[in-house]
Amino acid sequence: MENILNKMPPFEAGSVWLVGAGPGDAGLLTLYAYEALRQADVLVYDALVGQDILELTGPDTILEYAGKRGGKPSPKQNDITERLIALAREGKKVLRLKGGDPYIFGRGGEEALTLAAHNVPFRVIPGISSGVGGLPYAGIPLTHRETNSAVTFLTGHDASGKIPNVNWDHIAKGSPVIVVYMGVKHIRSISERLIRYGRNKSESVAIIFKATTEDQKVVITTLETAADDLDKSKLKPPALIVIGDVVKLRPELDWYGKFLALGAKG
Protein backbone atom coordinates (compact mmCIF):
# COMPACT_ATOMS: atom_id res chain seq x y z
CA MET A 1 0.00 0.00 0.00
CA GLU A 2 2.74 2.46 0.95
CA ASN A 3 4.54 1.70 -2.31
CA ILE A 4 1.39 2.63 -4.25
CA LEU A 5 0.99 5.90 -2.33
CA ASN A 6 4.62 6.80 -2.99
CA LYS A 7 3.87 6.69 -6.72
CA MET A 8 0.96 9.10 -6.46
CA PRO A 9 1.28 12.20 -8.64
CA PRO A 10 2.17 15.36 -6.69
CA PHE A 11 -0.63 17.78 -5.91
CA GLU A 12 1.07 20.93 -7.15
CA ALA A 13 0.40 24.35 -5.65
CA GLY A 14 -1.58 26.53 -8.05
CA SER A 15 -3.42 23.59 -9.60
CA VAL A 16 -6.95 22.21 -9.43
CA TRP A 17 -7.90 18.55 -9.09
CA LEU A 18 -11.41 17.71 -10.26
CA VAL A 19 -12.21 14.62 -8.22
CA GLY A 20 -15.16 12.23 -8.13
CA ALA A 21 -16.29 11.35 -4.60
CA GLY A 22 -18.30 8.32 -5.70
CA PRO A 23 -21.97 7.63 -4.94
CA GLY A 24 -21.86 8.17 -1.18
CA ASP A 25 -20.10 5.36 0.69
CA ALA A 26 -16.67 6.73 1.69
CA GLY A 27 -15.17 3.28 1.12
CA LEU A 28 -15.75 3.72 -2.61
CA LEU A 29 -13.29 6.62 -2.89
CA THR A 30 -10.26 6.02 -5.09
CA LEU A 31 -6.77 6.21 -3.62
CA TYR A 32 -6.12 9.35 -5.66
CA ALA A 33 -9.24 10.94 -4.17
CA TYR A 34 -8.14 10.00 -0.64
CA GLU A 35 -4.68 11.49 -1.15
CA ALA A 36 -6.16 14.65 -2.65
CA LEU A 37 -8.35 15.08 0.43
CA ARG A 38 -5.31 14.76 2.66
CA GLN A 39 -3.18 17.23 0.69
CA ALA A 40 -5.61 19.93 -0.45
CA ASP A 41 -5.33 23.49 0.85
CA VAL A 42 -8.92 24.26 -0.14
CA LEU A 43 -11.79 21.86 -0.74
CA VAL A 44 -14.69 23.12 -2.86
CA TYR A 45 -17.38 20.46 -2.55
CA ASP A 46 -20.84 19.58 -3.81
CA ALA A 47 -24.10 18.94 -1.96
CA LEU A 48 -23.90 15.16 -2.33
CA VAL A 49 -20.52 14.79 -0.60
CA GLY A 50 -21.07 13.19 2.82
CA GLN A 51 -19.67 14.38 6.13
CA ASP A 52 -17.58 11.22 6.57
CA ILE A 53 -15.74 12.07 3.36
CA LEU A 54 -15.21 15.70 4.38
CA GLU A 55 -13.64 14.48 7.61
CA LEU A 56 -10.83 12.85 5.63
CA THR A 57 -9.31 16.26 4.85
CA GLY A 58 -6.14 17.50 6.47
CA PRO A 59 -6.35 19.57 9.67
CA ASP A 60 -5.59 22.83 7.85
CA THR A 61 -7.79 22.30 4.80
CA ILE A 62 -10.34 25.06 4.22
CA LEU A 63 -13.78 23.75 3.23
CA GLU A 64 -15.98 25.75 0.87
CA TYR A 65 -19.50 24.55 0.09
CA ALA A 66 -20.64 24.92 -3.53
CA GLY A 67 -23.66 22.63 -3.60
CA LYS A 68 -26.27 22.87 -6.34
CA ARG A 69 -29.70 21.36 -5.61
CA GLY A 70 -32.72 21.62 -7.88
CA GLY A 71 -35.36 24.09 -6.73
CA LYS A 72 -33.15 25.58 -4.01
CA PRO A 73 -30.88 28.66 -3.94
CA SER A 74 -27.54 27.55 -5.34
CA PRO A 75 -24.28 29.18 -6.42
CA LYS A 76 -24.05 29.85 -10.13
CA GLN A 77 -21.76 27.61 -12.14
CA ASN A 78 -19.71 30.56 -13.41
CA ASP A 79 -19.13 31.75 -9.84
CA ILE A 80 -17.90 28.32 -8.79
CA THR A 81 -15.44 28.06 -11.67
CA GLU A 82 -14.18 31.60 -11.14
CA ARG A 83 -13.57 30.75 -7.50
CA LEU A 84 -11.49 27.72 -8.52
CA ILE A 85 -9.40 29.92 -10.80
CA ALA A 86 -8.90 32.58 -8.13
CA LEU A 87 -7.81 30.04 -5.53
CA ALA A 88 -5.37 28.40 -7.92
CA ARG A 89 -3.85 31.78 -8.78
CA GLU A 90 -3.32 32.35 -5.06
CA GLY A 91 -1.03 29.32 -5.15
CA LYS A 92 -3.44 26.95 -3.42
CA LYS A 93 -3.82 23.23 -3.95
CA VAL A 94 -7.48 23.30 -4.94
CA LEU A 95 -9.63 20.19 -4.70
CA ARG A 96 -12.96 20.38 -6.50
CA LEU A 97 -14.88 17.42 -5.11
CA LYS A 98 -18.01 16.29 -6.92
CA GLY A 99 -20.43 13.48 -6.15
CA GLY A 100 -20.15 10.43 -8.41
CA ASP A 101 -17.87 11.05 -11.39
CA PRO A 102 -17.00 14.61 -12.49
CA TYR A 103 -17.68 13.90 -16.15
CA ILE A 104 -21.00 12.02 -15.85
CA PHE A 105 -23.80 14.57 -15.48
CA GLY A 106 -21.53 16.44 -13.09
CA ARG A 107 -20.58 19.53 -15.13
CA GLY A 108 -16.94 18.63 -14.63
CA GLY A 109 -16.34 19.02 -18.34
CA GLU A 110 -17.53 22.62 -18.20
CA GLU A 111 -15.24 23.39 -15.28
CA ALA A 112 -12.25 21.69 -16.91
CA LEU A 113 -12.75 23.60 -20.17
CA THR A 114 -12.83 26.90 -18.30
CA LEU A 115 -9.71 26.01 -16.33
CA ALA A 116 -7.95 25.09 -19.58
CA ALA A 117 -9.04 28.38 -21.19
CA HIS A 118 -7.45 30.27 -18.28
CA ASN A 119 -4.26 28.17 -18.34
CA VAL A 120 -4.87 26.76 -14.87
CA PRO A 121 -3.21 23.33 -14.48
CA PHE A 122 -5.69 20.62 -13.60
CA ARG A 123 -6.03 16.87 -13.19
CA VAL A 124 -9.25 14.85 -13.39
CA ILE A 125 -9.69 11.93 -10.99
CA PRO A 126 -12.63 9.72 -12.01
CA GLY A 127 -15.09 8.53 -9.40
CA ILE A 128 -17.62 5.72 -9.31
CA SER A 129 -20.76 7.17 -10.83
CA SER A 130 -23.96 6.60 -8.86
CA GLY A 131 -25.51 5.05 -11.97
CA VAL A 132 -22.87 2.33 -11.79
CA GLY A 133 -22.03 2.03 -8.08
CA GLY A 134 -25.49 2.67 -6.71
CA LEU A 135 -27.16 -0.26 -8.42
CA PRO A 136 -25.21 -3.11 -6.76
CA TYR A 137 -26.03 -1.65 -3.35
CA ALA A 138 -29.69 -1.87 -4.32
CA GLY A 139 -29.29 -5.50 -5.39
CA ILE A 140 -29.52 -4.70 -9.10
CA PRO A 141 -26.84 -5.65 -11.64
CA LEU A 142 -26.34 -3.04 -14.35
CA THR A 143 -26.02 -5.80 -16.93
CA HIS A 144 -26.86 -9.48 -17.01
CA ARG A 145 -26.35 -11.59 -20.10
CA GLU A 146 -29.87 -13.01 -19.91
CA THR A 147 -31.51 -9.59 -19.78
CA ASN A 148 -29.44 -6.93 -21.56
CA SER A 149 -26.37 -6.23 -23.64
CA ALA A 150 -26.85 -2.45 -23.66
CA VAL A 151 -27.52 0.31 -21.13
CA THR A 152 -28.59 3.92 -21.57
CA PHE A 153 -27.66 6.60 -19.04
CA LEU A 154 -30.06 9.52 -19.16
CA THR A 155 -30.34 12.79 -17.28
CA GLY A 156 -33.82 13.56 -16.00
CA HIS A 157 -33.61 17.25 -16.91
CA ASP A 158 -31.67 19.51 -19.23
CA ALA A 159 -29.74 22.69 -18.37
CA SER A 160 -32.99 24.66 -18.08
CA GLY A 161 -34.56 22.11 -15.71
CA LYS A 162 -37.01 20.80 -18.31
CA ILE A 163 -37.38 17.19 -19.42
CA PRO A 164 -34.49 16.48 -21.83
CA ASN A 165 -35.08 16.78 -25.56
CA VAL A 166 -33.84 13.33 -26.62
CA ASN A 167 -35.06 10.76 -29.12
CA TRP A 168 -37.50 8.97 -26.82
CA ASP A 169 -38.52 6.60 -29.59
CA HIS A 170 -34.98 5.28 -30.00
CA ILE A 171 -34.34 5.11 -26.27
CA ALA A 172 -37.60 3.27 -25.58
CA LYS A 173 -37.04 0.72 -28.32
CA GLY A 174 -33.26 0.47 -28.31
CA SER A 175 -32.14 0.12 -24.71
CA PRO A 176 -33.28 -2.80 -22.52
CA VAL A 177 -32.02 -1.03 -19.38
CA ILE A 178 -32.30 2.71 -18.74
CA VAL A 179 -30.71 4.48 -15.78
CA VAL A 180 -32.07 7.97 -15.14
CA TYR A 181 -30.12 10.47 -13.06
CA MET A 182 -31.98 13.34 -11.39
CA GLY A 183 -35.28 12.13 -12.81
CA VAL A 184 -37.64 12.41 -9.82
CA LYS A 185 -39.15 15.75 -10.89
CA HIS A 186 -40.08 14.47 -14.34
CA ILE A 187 -40.70 10.80 -13.58
CA ARG A 188 -44.32 10.94 -14.73
CA SER A 189 -43.45 12.56 -18.06
CA ILE A 190 -40.51 10.21 -18.62
CA SER A 191 -42.67 7.15 -17.93
CA GLU A 192 -45.43 8.40 -20.23
CA ARG A 193 -42.98 8.99 -23.07
CA LEU A 194 -41.41 5.56 -22.75
CA ILE A 195 -44.81 3.85 -22.70
CA ARG A 196 -45.97 5.93 -25.66
CA TYR A 197 -43.01 4.73 -27.70
CA GLY A 198 -43.43 1.06 -26.93
CA ARG A 199 -42.22 0.16 -23.44
CA ASN A 200 -44.44 -2.23 -21.51
CA LYS A 201 -46.37 -0.31 -18.86
CA SER A 202 -45.81 -3.18 -16.41
CA GLU A 203 -42.02 -3.12 -16.88
CA SER A 204 -40.06 -3.23 -13.61
CA VAL A 205 -38.72 0.02 -12.18
CA ALA A 206 -36.54 0.70 -9.14
CA ILE A 207 -36.19 4.14 -7.56
CA ILE A 208 -33.06 4.22 -5.40
CA PHE A 209 -32.78 6.98 -2.82
CA LYS A 210 -29.43 8.02 -1.28
CA ALA A 211 -27.68 5.05 -2.87
CA THR A 212 -24.84 3.32 -0.97
CA THR A 213 -25.50 5.27 2.25
CA GLU A 214 -27.00 4.08 5.53
CA ASP A 215 -30.14 6.03 4.58
CA GLN A 216 -30.63 4.16 1.30
CA LYS A 217 -34.24 3.32 0.41
CA VAL A 218 -35.50 1.47 -2.66
CA VAL A 219 -39.00 1.63 -4.13
CA ILE A 220 -39.87 -1.21 -6.52
CA THR A 221 -42.66 -0.34 -8.91
CA THR A 222 -43.63 -0.41 -12.60
CA LEU A 223 -43.40 2.09 -15.40
CA GLU A 224 -47.13 2.78 -15.20
CA THR A 225 -47.28 3.27 -11.44
CA ALA A 226 -43.81 4.75 -10.77
CA ALA A 227 -44.96 8.37 -10.38
CA ASP A 228 -47.81 7.50 -8.04
CA ASP A 229 -45.68 5.14 -5.96
CA LEU A 230 -43.00 7.82 -5.70
CA ASP A 231 -45.57 10.28 -4.37
CA LYS A 232 -46.82 7.73 -1.83
CA SER A 233 -43.28 7.02 -0.61
CA LYS A 234 -42.74 10.65 0.48
CA LEU A 235 -39.04 10.09 -0.23
CA LYS A 236 -36.93 12.93 -1.58
CA PRO A 237 -33.92 13.13 -3.94
CA PRO A 238 -31.15 12.34 -4.55
CA ALA A 239 -32.47 9.32 -6.38
CA LEU A 240 -31.74 7.08 -9.35
CA ILE A 241 -34.39 5.49 -11.52
CA VAL A 242 -33.65 2.10 -13.06
CA ILE A 243 -35.92 0.69 -15.76
CA GLY A 244 -35.60 -2.86 -17.07
CA ASP A 245 -35.70 -6.56 -16.29
CA VAL A 246 -32.49 -6.38 -14.21
CA VAL A 247 -34.69 -4.95 -11.44
CA LYS A 248 -36.36 -8.36 -11.11
CA LEU A 249 -33.07 -9.84 -9.85
CA ARG A 250 -33.15 -7.76 -6.69
CA PRO A 251 -34.84 -10.27 -4.34
CA GLU A 252 -31.86 -12.64 -4.64
CA LEU A 253 -29.13 -10.00 -4.86
CA ASP A 254 -30.10 -7.45 -2.21
CA TRP A 255 -27.07 -7.99 0.02
CA TYR A 256 -26.90 -4.40 1.27
CA GLY A 257 -30.56 -4.32 2.20
CA LYS A 258 -29.93 -7.29 4.48
CA PHE A 259 -27.08 -5.42 6.16
CA LEU A 260 -29.29 -2.40 6.75
CA ALA A 261 -32.12 -4.58 8.06
CA LEU A 262 -29.74 -6.00 10.68
CA GLY A 263 -28.62 -2.53 11.69
CA ALA A 264 -25.16 -3.12 10.25
CA LYS A 265 -23.05 -0.57 8.41
CA GLY A 266 -22.13 -1.18 4.79
C-alpha positions as CSV (number, residue, x, y, z in Angstrom):
1,M,0.0,0.0,0.0
2,E,2.7,2.5,0.9
3,N,4.5,1.7,-2.3
4,I,1.4,2.6,-4.2
5,L,1.0,5.9,-2.3
6,N,4.6,6.8,-3.0
7,K,3.9,6.7,-6.7
8,M,1.0,9.1,-6.5
9,P,1.3,12.2,-8.6
10,P,2.2,15.4,-6.7
11,F,-0.6,17.8,-5.9
12,E,1.1,20.9,-7.1
13,A,0.4,24.4,-5.7
14,G,-1.6,26.5,-8.1
15,S,-3.4,23.6,-9.6
16,V,-7.0,22.2,-9.4
17,W,-7.9,18.6,-9.1
18,L,-11.4,17.7,-10.3
19,V,-12.2,14.6,-8.2
20,G,-15.2,12.2,-8.1
21,A,-16.3,11.3,-4.6
22,G,-18.3,8.3,-5.7
23,P,-22.0,7.6,-4.9
24,G,-21.9,8.2,-1.2
25,D,-20.1,5.4,0.7
26,A,-16.7,6.7,1.7
27,G,-15.2,3.3,1.1
28,L,-15.7,3.7,-2.6
29,L,-13.3,6.6,-2.9
30,T,-10.3,6.0,-5.1
31,L,-6.8,6.2,-3.6
32,Y,-6.1,9.3,-5.7
33,A,-9.2,10.9,-4.2
34,Y,-8.1,10.0,-0.6
35,E,-4.7,11.5,-1.1
36,A,-6.2,14.6,-2.7
37,L,-8.3,15.1,0.4
38,R,-5.3,14.8,2.7
39,Q,-3.2,17.2,0.7
40,A,-5.6,19.9,-0.4
41,D,-5.3,23.5,0.8
42,V,-8.9,24.3,-0.1
43,L,-11.8,21.9,-0.7
44,V,-14.7,23.1,-2.9
45,Y,-17.4,20.5,-2.5
46,D,-20.8,19.6,-3.8
47,A,-24.1,18.9,-2.0
48,L,-23.9,15.2,-2.3
49,V,-20.5,14.8,-0.6
50,G,-21.1,13.2,2.8
51,Q,-19.7,14.4,6.1
52,D,-17.6,11.2,6.6
53,I,-15.7,12.1,3.4
54,L,-15.2,15.7,4.4
55,E,-13.6,14.5,7.6
56,L,-10.8,12.9,5.6
57,T,-9.3,16.3,4.8
58,G,-6.1,17.5,6.5
59,P,-6.4,19.6,9.7
60,D,-5.6,22.8,7.9
61,T,-7.8,22.3,4.8
62,I,-10.3,25.1,4.2
63,L,-13.8,23.7,3.2
64,E,-16.0,25.8,0.9
65,Y,-19.5,24.6,0.1
66,A,-20.6,24.9,-3.5
67,G,-23.7,22.6,-3.6
68,K,-26.3,22.9,-6.3
69,R,-29.7,21.4,-5.6
70,G,-32.7,21.6,-7.9
71,G,-35.4,24.1,-6.7
72,K,-33.1,25.6,-4.0
73,P,-30.9,28.7,-3.9
74,S,-27.5,27.6,-5.3
75,P,-24.3,29.2,-6.4
76,K,-24.0,29.8,-10.1
77,Q,-21.8,27.6,-12.1
78,N,-19.7,30.6,-13.4
79,D,-19.1,31.8,-9.8
80,I,-17.9,28.3,-8.8
81,T,-15.4,28.1,-11.7
82,E,-14.2,31.6,-11.1
83,R,-13.6,30.7,-7.5
84,L,-11.5,27.7,-8.5
85,I,-9.4,29.9,-10.8
86,A,-8.9,32.6,-8.1
87,L,-7.8,30.0,-5.5
88,A,-5.4,28.4,-7.9
89,R,-3.9,31.8,-8.8
90,E,-3.3,32.4,-5.1
91,G,-1.0,29.3,-5.2
92,K,-3.4,27.0,-3.4
93,K,-3.8,23.2,-4.0
94,V,-7.5,23.3,-4.9
95,L,-9.6,20.2,-4.7
96,R,-13.0,20.4,-6.5
97,L,-14.9,17.4,-5.1
98,K,-18.0,16.3,-6.9
99,G,-20.4,13.5,-6.2
100,G,-20.1,10.4,-8.4
101,D,-17.9,11.0,-11.4
102,P,-17.0,14.6,-12.5
103,Y,-17.7,13.9,-16.2
104,I,-21.0,12.0,-15.9
105,F,-23.8,14.6,-15.5
106,G,-21.5,16.4,-13.1
107,R,-20.6,19.5,-15.1
108,G,-16.9,18.6,-14.6
109,G,-16.3,19.0,-18.3
110,E,-17.5,22.6,-18.2
111,E,-15.2,23.4,-15.3
112,A,-12.3,21.7,-16.9
113,L,-12.8,23.6,-20.2
114,T,-12.8,26.9,-18.3
115,L,-9.7,26.0,-16.3
116,A,-7.9,25.1,-19.6
117,A,-9.0,28.4,-21.2
118,H,-7.4,30.3,-18.3
119,N,-4.3,28.2,-18.3
120,V,-4.9,26.8,-14.9
121,P,-3.2,23.3,-14.5
122,F,-5.7,20.6,-13.6
123,R,-6.0,16.9,-13.2
124,V,-9.2,14.8,-13.4
125,I,-9.7,11.9,-11.0
126,P,-12.6,9.7,-12.0
127,G,-15.1,8.5,-9.4
128,I,-17.6,5.7,-9.3
129,S,-20.8,7.2,-10.8
130,S,-24.0,6.6,-8.9
131,G,-25.5,5.1,-12.0
132,V,-22.9,2.3,-11.8
133,G,-22.0,2.0,-8.1
134,G,-25.5,2.7,-6.7
135,L,-27.2,-0.3,-8.4
136,P,-25.2,-3.1,-6.8
137,Y,-26.0,-1.6,-3.3
138,A,-29.7,-1.9,-4.3
139,G,-29.3,-5.5,-5.4
140,I,-29.5,-4.7,-9.1
141,P,-26.8,-5.7,-11.6
142,L,-26.3,-3.0,-14.4
143,T,-26.0,-5.8,-16.9
144,H,-26.9,-9.5,-17.0
145,R,-26.4,-11.6,-20.1
146,E,-29.9,-13.0,-19.9
147,T,-31.5,-9.6,-19.8
148,N,-29.4,-6.9,-21.6
149,S,-26.4,-6.2,-23.6
150,A,-26.9,-2.5,-23.7
151,V,-27.5,0.3,-21.1
152,T,-28.6,3.9,-21.6
153,F,-27.7,6.6,-19.0
154,L,-30.1,9.5,-19.2
155,T,-30.3,12.8,-17.3
156,G,-33.8,13.6,-16.0
157,H,-33.6,17.2,-16.9
158,D,-31.7,19.5,-19.2
159,A,-29.7,22.7,-18.4
160,S,-33.0,24.7,-18.1
161,G,-34.6,22.1,-15.7
162,K,-37.0,20.8,-18.3
163,I,-37.4,17.2,-19.4
164,P,-34.5,16.5,-21.8
165,N,-35.1,16.8,-25.6
166,V,-33.8,13.3,-26.6
167,N,-35.1,10.8,-29.1
168,W,-37.5,9.0,-26.8
169,D,-38.5,6.6,-29.6
170,H,-35.0,5.3,-30.0
171,I,-34.3,5.1,-26.3
172,A,-37.6,3.3,-25.6
173,K,-37.0,0.7,-28.3
174,G,-33.3,0.5,-28.3
175,S,-32.1,0.1,-24.7
176,P,-33.3,-2.8,-22.5
177,V,-32.0,-1.0,-19.4
178,I,-32.3,2.7,-18.7
179,V,-30.7,4.5,-15.8
180,V,-32.1,8.0,-15.1
181,Y,-30.1,10.5,-13.1
182,M,-32.0,13.3,-11.4
183,G,-35.3,12.1,-12.8
184,V,-37.6,12.4,-9.8
185,K,-39.2,15.7,-10.9
186,H,-40.1,14.5,-14.3
187,I,-40.7,10.8,-13.6
188,R,-44.3,10.9,-14.7
189,S,-43.5,12.6,-18.1
190,I,-40.5,10.2,-18.6
191,S,-42.7,7.2,-17.9
192,E,-45.4,8.4,-20.2
193,R,-43.0,9.0,-23.1
194,L,-41.4,5.6,-22.8
195,I,-44.8,3.8,-22.7
196,R,-46.0,5.9,-25.7
197,Y,-43.0,4.7,-27.7
198,G,-43.4,1.1,-26.9
199,R,-42.2,0.2,-23.4
200,N,-44.4,-2.2,-21.5
201,K,-46.4,-0.3,-18.9
202,S,-45.8,-3.2,-16.4
203,E,-42.0,-3.1,-16.9
204,S,-40.1,-3.2,-13.6
205,V,-38.7,0.0,-12.2
206,A,-36.5,0.7,-9.1
207,I,-36.2,4.1,-7.6
208,I,-33.1,4.2,-5.4
209,F,-32.8,7.0,-2.8
210,K,-29.4,8.0,-1.3
211,A,-27.7,5.0,-2.9
212,T,-24.8,3.3,-1.0
213,T,-25.5,5.3,2.2
214,E,-27.0,4.1,5.5
215,D,-30.1,6.0,4.6
216,Q,-30.6,4.2,1.3
217,K,-34.2,3.3,0.4
218,V,-35.5,1.5,-2.7
219,V,-39.0,1.6,-4.1
220,I,-39.9,-1.2,-6.5
221,T,-42.7,-0.3,-8.9
222,T,-43.6,-0.4,-12.6
223,L,-43.4,2.1,-15.4
224,E,-47.1,2.8,-15.2
225,T,-47.3,3.3,-11.4
226,A,-43.8,4.8,-10.8
227,A,-45.0,8.4,-10.4
228,D,-47.8,7.5,-8.0
229,D,-45.7,5.1,-6.0
230,L,-43.0,7.8,-5.7
231,D,-45.6,10.3,-4.4
232,K,-46.8,7.7,-1.8
233,S,-43.3,7.0,-0.6
234,K,-42.7,10.7,0.5
235,L,-39.0,10.1,-0.2
236,K,-36.9,12.9,-1.6
237,P,-33.9,13.1,-3.9
238,P,-31.2,12.3,-4.5
239,A,-32.5,9.3,-6.4
240,L,-31.7,7.1,-9.3
241,I,-34.4,5.5,-11.5
242,V,-33.6,2.1,-13.1
243,I,-35.9,0.7,-15.8
244,G,-35.6,-2.9,-17.1
245,D,-35.7,-6.6,-16.3
246,V,-32.5,-6.4,-14.2
247,V,-34.7,-5.0,-11.4
248,K,-36.4,-8.4,-11.1
249,L,-33.1,-9.8,-9.9
250,R,-33.1,-7.8,-6.7
251,P,-34.8,-10.3,-4.3
252,E,-31.9,-12.6,-4.6
253,L,-29.1,-10.0,-4.9
254,D,-30.1,-7.4,-2.2
255,W,-27.1,-8.0,0.0
256,Y,-26.9,-4.4,1.3
257,G,-30.6,-4.3,2.2
258,K,-29.9,-7.3,4.5
259,F,-27.1,-5.4,6.2
260,L,-29.3,-2.4,6.8
261,A,-32.1,-4.6,8.1
262,L,-29.7,-6.0,10.7
263,G,-28.6,-2.5,11.7
264,A,-25.2,-3.1,10.3
265,K,-23.0,-0.6,8.4
266,G,-22.1,-1.2,4.8
